[in-house]
Amino acid sequence: MYKELYEAWRREKESRVLQQLPKDFYGKVADYVKRIREETRMLDNKTVKGRLIKTEFENVKKMIGELLKLRLEKILEKMKLGGEIPKNYLTYEEEKICEKTVPAAEYFQKLAKDIVQGRISEAADEKEAGKMVVRFLKDVPAIVGVDLKTYGPFQGEDVASLPVENAKILIRQGLAVEVEMG
């Protein structure tokens, strides 16, 4: 496994673009590190073999740290530029990172676009707060939301921000429609 790790590290270091890694690469590296750790505990550091294993372990730790840093930087740079990262280039763990990072990157790009257009999108803030903006189609008496706040009364064509659960009920009943913000 040392050779595979070294080759992955070397390729990543020498290239400006993300290099392909097997999906289970980090799992295999973790198993390898576990074996090395067990060996170092059983060997005497004064023996040649003990010192070699310890040196190998130190090299492996450095390569893993650098490899992860290089790959993360390349992944984030690609996302920042709006580029698509081929899934077959990512490990399972890196795919999870991307799944969590893509929405944040998209939100950031939308925020930048909105600011340049002279506005701040309230839709994102409302969604974060568990709210939905609706336009009423008919008159609706005051309601108590799931957050126990009173909303309304409303007349046809009124626009309001309501808790999502309440808004969906009004939409299903044909009393309101969702307003797309942005």
C-alpha positions, -999 to +999 in steps of 0.1 A: +000+000+000+030+023+006+037+023-031+000+032-041-001+060-015+033+074-027+021+072-064-012+090-056+007+117-036+033+121-063+006+124-091-014+149-071+016+170-063+028+171-099-005+179-115-026+210-114-058+190-119-075+165-096-062+130-102-084+099-102-084+077-070-102+045-064-135+049-044-121+029-015-086+045-014-088+061+020-103+030+035-074+010+023-049+036+035-066+036+069-062-002+071-026+001+061-020+028+088-037+005+114-013-023+105+018-001+107+007+013+141+002-023+154+037-032+141+053-002+158+038-012+191+052-047+189+087-037+177+116-023+196+126+012+183+162+003+188+162-024+162+167-016+125+133-030+116+117-009+144+133+023+132+124+015+096+087+010+105+087+042+125+102+061+096+077+045+072+048+056+096+061+092+097+064+093+059+029+079+055+014+105+079+030+133+059+019+120+026-017+115+038-019+150+052-004+165+020-026+144-003-058+153+015-048+190+015-039+190-022-071+172-032-094+194-011-078+226-025-083+213-061-119+202-054-128+236-038-111+255-066-130+235-092-163+242-073-154+279-070-151+282-107-184+264-112-168+233-128-181+198-126-159+172-108-162+137-124-176+114-097-152+086-107-123+108-097-135+111-061-133+087-032-165+079-012-154+104+015-147+131-010-181+126-026-197+133+009-176+165+012-189+176-022-225+168-013-222+191+017-201+218+000-221+222-033-252+238-017-230+262+002-211+272-029-243+276-049-257+298-021-225+319-021-227+323-059-264+334-057-256+358-029-228+374-050-251+377-080-279+392-059-256+418-043-242+428-077-279+433-088-285+455-058-306+431-037-303+405-010-325+374-015-349+370+013-360+336+000-328+320+014-333+336+048-369+325+048-361+289+039-334+289+066-361+300+091-385+273+079-408+298+061-424+299+027-437+330+009-472+325-005-497+346-024-533+342-013-559+334-039-589+339-016-597+356+017-585+336+046-592+343+083-563+346+108-545+314+115-522+301+143-490+288+128-471+258+139-448+283+156-478+294+177-477+329+161-509+344+147-509+352+109-535+372+091-563+377+083-555+377+046-574+389+015-570+375-020-537+387-036-520+393-002-484+380+001-471+366+033-443+346+048-456+316+067-442+285+084-437+259+057-461+234+072-489+260+073-481+273+038-483+238+023-517+231+038-530+264+024-516+255-010-531+220-009-565+236-001-562+259-031-562+290-009-526+301-018-497+296-042-460+296-034-442+327-045-408+320-061-382+344-049-350+353-067 
